[in-house]
Amino acid sequence: MIPEEDAVRKFQQVLGRVDPRLVLDRGNIRYMSDPYPGVEFGLRLGDAGVLLFMPEADLAAGDWETRMFKRMEAARHYLEGFPLAKGTGATGPHPGSRTPPRPSRIGRT
């Protein structure tokens, strides 16, 4: 089991390299053993947030920085798609735009 302090240190180290706008949500960090060992953590970009999971095997591997960097880049890209990431320079849908409604399935046979 990786100590929480080590996981936080590793997260902070990589987040600074990926994007300094990304913030680790320390209130959402917890070690999990079931069904897979690892660390659950929150990540924020502006007001947008996501809860993620990092397997212990990735945190303890010799190439942990490379593994974590790829995952944090993917998380940043994901968060940039949310309007709540506004003010961070993220590109998401225009605040006034709407996705077209999906056709209703009600009444179809």
C-alpha positions as CSV (number, residue, x, y, z in Angstrom):
1,M,0.0,0.0,0.0
2,I,1.4,3.4,-1.0
3,P,1.2,6.0,1.7
4,E,-1.2,8.8,1.0
5,E,1.6,11.4,1.4
6,D,3.7,9.7,-1.3
7,A,0.7,9.6,-3.7
8,V,0.0,13.3,-3.1
9,R,3.6,14.2,-3.7
10,K,3.6,12.3,-7.0
11,F,0.3,13.8,-8.1
12,Q,1.6,17.4,-7.3
13,Q,4.9,16.7,-9.1
14,V,3.2,15.6,-12.3
15,L,0.3,18.1,-12.3
16,G,2.7,21.0,-12.3
17,R,4.3,19.7,-15.5
18,V,1.0,18.9,-17.2
19,D,-0.8,22.1,-16.5
20,P,-0.4,24.5,-13.5
21,R,-4.2,25.2,-13.7
22,L,-5.0,21.7,-12.6
23,V,-5.6,21.4,-8.9
24,L,-5.6,18.3,-6.7
25,D,-8.7,18.1,-4.6
26,R,-7.2,16.9,-1.3
27,G,-10.6,16.3,0.2
28,N,-11.2,13.5,-2.3
29,I,-8.1,11.4,-1.8
30,R,-8.5,8.0,-0.4
31,Y,-6.7,4.6,-0.7
32,M,-8.9,1.8,-2.0
33,S,-8.1,-1.9,-1.8
34,D,-11.3,-3.4,-3.4
35,P,-11.9,-4.3,-6.2
36,Y,-8.4,-3.0,-7.2
37,P,-5.7,-1.4,-5.0
38,G,-5.0,2.2,-5.8
39,V,-5.8,5.8,-5.0
40,E,-9.0,7.7,-5.7
41,F,-8.6,11.4,-6.1
42,G,-10.3,14.6,-7.2
43,L,-9.0,16.9,-9.9
44,R,-10.2,20.4,-10.7
45,L,-9.9,22.8,-13.6
46,G,-11.6,26.1,-12.8
47,D,-15.0,25.1,-11.3
48,A,-15.1,21.7,-13.2
49,G,-14.1,18.7,-11.2
50,V,-13.7,15.0,-11.8
51,L,-13.1,12.0,-9.5
52,L,-10.4,9.7,-10.9
53,F,-8.6,6.5,-9.9
54,M,-4.9,5.7,-10.2
55,P,-3.9,2.0,-9.8
56,E,-1.3,1.3,-7.1
57,A,0.7,-0.6,-9.8
58,D,1.1,2.6,-11.8
59,L,2.1,4.6,-8.7
60,A,4.7,2.1,-7.7
61,A,6.1,1.4,-11.1
62,G,9.6,2.5,-12.1
63,D,8.1,4.6,-14.9
64,W,5.3,6.1,-12.7
65,E,5.9,9.6,-14.0
66,T,5.3,8.7,-17.6
67,R,2.2,6.7,-16.7
68,M,0.8,9.4,-14.6
69,F,1.6,12.2,-17.0
70,K,-0.4,10.5,-19.8
71,R,-3.4,10.0,-17.5
72,M,-3.3,13.6,-16.2
73,E,-3.1,15.0,-19.8
74,A,-6.2,12.9,-20.6
75,A,-7.9,14.2,-17.5
76,R,-7.1,17.8,-18.4
77,H,-8.4,17.3,-21.9
78,Y,-11.6,15.9,-20.5
79,L,-12.1,18.7,-18.0
80,E,-11.5,21.4,-20.7
81,G,-14.7,20.2,-22.4
82,F,-16.8,21.4,-19.5
83,P,-18.3,24.9,-19.4
84,L,-17.3,25.1,-15.7
85,A,-13.7,25.2,-16.7
86,K,-14.3,28.7,-18.1
87,G,-11.9,31.4,-17.1
88,T,-9.1,28.9,-17.3
89,G,-8.5,29.4,-21.0
90,A,-10.2,26.0,-21.7
91,T,-12.1,25.6,-24.9
92,G,-15.5,24.2,-24.4
93,P,-18.9,24.8,-25.9
94,H,-19.9,28.5,-26.1
95,P,-21.9,29.4,-23.0
96,G,-24.9,30.3,-25.1
97,S,-24.8,27.3,-27.3
98,R,-26.9,24.2,-26.8
99,T,-26.7,20.7,-28.1
100,P,-29.6,19.9,-30.3
101,P,-32.2,17.8,-28.5
102,R,-32.2,14.1,-29.2
103,P,-35.4,12.7,-30.9
104,S,-37.9,11.4,-28.4
105,R,-38.5,7.7,-28.2
106,I,-41.8,8.1,-26.5
107,G,-44.7,6.9,-28.5
108,R,-42.6,4.9,-30.9
109,T,-43.5,1.3,-31.7
